[in-house]
Amino acid sequence: MQRQINFRGVDAEIIQEIAKRLGIAKVEMKHVPFENLLVELDKGSIDMVTDAMYIKPERLQKAAFTNVWYTEAEAVVVKKDSDIKSKDDLKDKVIGGQKGVAFLDLAQKWKNEGLVKDVKIFNSQSELMMAVNTGKIDACITDGIVAAYTIKQNSELNLRILTPYTPESSGKIGAAIRFGDKDLLNAVNNELEKMRSDGTLKKILEKYGLPDDYMVLSAEAAKTNNVK
């Protein structure tokens, strides 16, 4: 029996609104490790990837992407009482990253440049945040939007987002769909653009605290150059 998974967050609300407009009564979520999402999409075990996935050139070789939903960047998360006040303070610290995500590449880059002591890899966002909370690692580099929302919603997390900090790995977010599912891609894009035009998309993004510079409110700027 498949375990029931609570499907929520900014990406969940966007796709649920799109599904509602398409007359799809229910959106089911399947838990898949992030690094396997495009593999499972290609196999047909899932129909779409909606997990804050960056639209990157190498991913455009593996799947088609919808128009851009929003943009975002990474954040560094530390304990509230940590002596880490800036990126410079990470030099002798162990930081964490999530397997398969773009931010892990940045963490490894910092290690190679001697900017951090070591990098530990975790399988999920929740494991990553908990490792910082329990002191297993000194900090983590992760999805800025998810981190801010998680800290806000969970009062048991003794965490804060490092500020000041200038993001180094910003990117555009969209949903991945199989190349062959062109009708689905077009249908999702059509409803997405209606949401962008009527203000629904902006309202959802504002609900989750996205700043104005993370929003893509122009249809032209949101276009994705899909390749096969």
C-alpha positions, -999 to 999 in steps of 0.1 A, spaced: 0 0 0 14 34 -9 19 57 21 -3 89 20 20 120 16 10 155 26 14 175 -6 19 212 2 41 241 -5 44 267 -32 49 242 -60 21 220 -47 -3 250 -47 6 260 -83 1 225 -97 -31 220 -78 -45 252 -91 -35 243 -127 -51 208 -122 -83 224 -109 -85 246 -139 -79 216 -162 -108 197 -145 -85 172 -127 -101 164 -94 -71 150 -76 -33 154 -78 -14 124 -64 21 127 -51 47 99 -52 77 102 -30 109 99 -51 145 109 -41 153 142 -58 182 127 -78 159 100 -93 130 123 -103 139 126 -140 146 89 -142 112 80 -128 96 106 -151 112 89 -181 101 55 -169 65 67 -167 60 60 -130 53 98 -125 38 122 -150 54 155 -139 81 167 -116 71 197 -94 98 199 -68 115 233 -71 137 219 -99 160 243 -116 157 245 -154 193 236 -164 208 228 -198 216 192 -188 180 187 -176 166 201 -208 183 172 -226 163 147 -204 128 163 -203 107 192 -214 100 219 -189 70 242 -185 73 279 -186 90 294 -156 70 294 -124 94 316 -104 131 321 -97 150 314 -65 184 310 -49 201 292 -21 203 301 15 228 291 43 211 278 74 227 278 108 216 274 144 202 305 161 231 306 186 258 298 160 289 319 160 287 319 121 279 355 112 290 355 75 302 332 47 338 339 59 330 321 92 324 288 73 361 282 66 366 257 94 330 244 95 313 212 82 283 220 60 256 199 45 239 196 11 211 175 -4 219 148 -29 210 157 -65 203 194 -61 222 223 -76 232 237 -42 253 206 -34 275 215 -64 281 249 -48 289 233 -15 315 210 -31 329 240 -49 334 258 -16 352 227 -2 375 225 -32 383 262 -28 390 258 9 361 279 19 346 251 41 362 223 60 340 195 47 307 187 30 282 160 43 255 147 19 219 141 30 190 125 11 163 150 18 156 186 28 142 175 62 173 154 70 195 183 61 177 208 83 175 184 112 213 177 110 219 214 115 193 216 143 209 187 162 245 199 157 256 171 134 268 197 110 275 234 114 254 247 86 237 237 54 232 252 20 197 247 6 166 260 -11 161 295 2 123 295 -2 118 261 14 142 269 42 125 302 51 90 286 50 101 255 71 117 276 98 86 299 100 62 269 102 82 247 127 88 265 160 108 235 172 136 242 148 163 264 165 175 277 131 181 309 113 190 319 77 225 334 75 224 372 67 240 390 52 246 365 24 247 371 -14 234 341 -33 257 325 -59 234 299 -74 201 314 -85 180 297 -111 146 294 -128 120 269 -115 96 249 -137 79 215 -139 94 187 -159 73 167 -183 82 139 -207 91 150 -242 63 129 -257 36 145 -235 32 176 -256 -5 179 -250 0 179 -212 29 204 -215 7 228 -236 -23 224 -213 -2 232 -182 15 262 -199 -19 275 -211 -33 275 -176 -1 288 -160 -1 318 -183 -37 325 -174 -27 324 -137 2 348 -145 -22 371 -163 -50 372 -138 -28 375 -107 -34 341 -92 3 330 -96 15 362 -79 -9 357 -51 4 321 -44 40 333 -45 32 361 -21 16 337 3 49 318 6 69 350 11 87 352 -23 102 386 -28 93 406 -59 126 398 -76 118 361 -74 86 365 -94 84 361 -131 54 381 -141 61 386 -178 49 358 -202 78 365 -225 104 362 -197 88 329 -186 94 310 -219 116 279 -217 137 268 -247 130 231 -246 154 208 -266 154 171 -272 
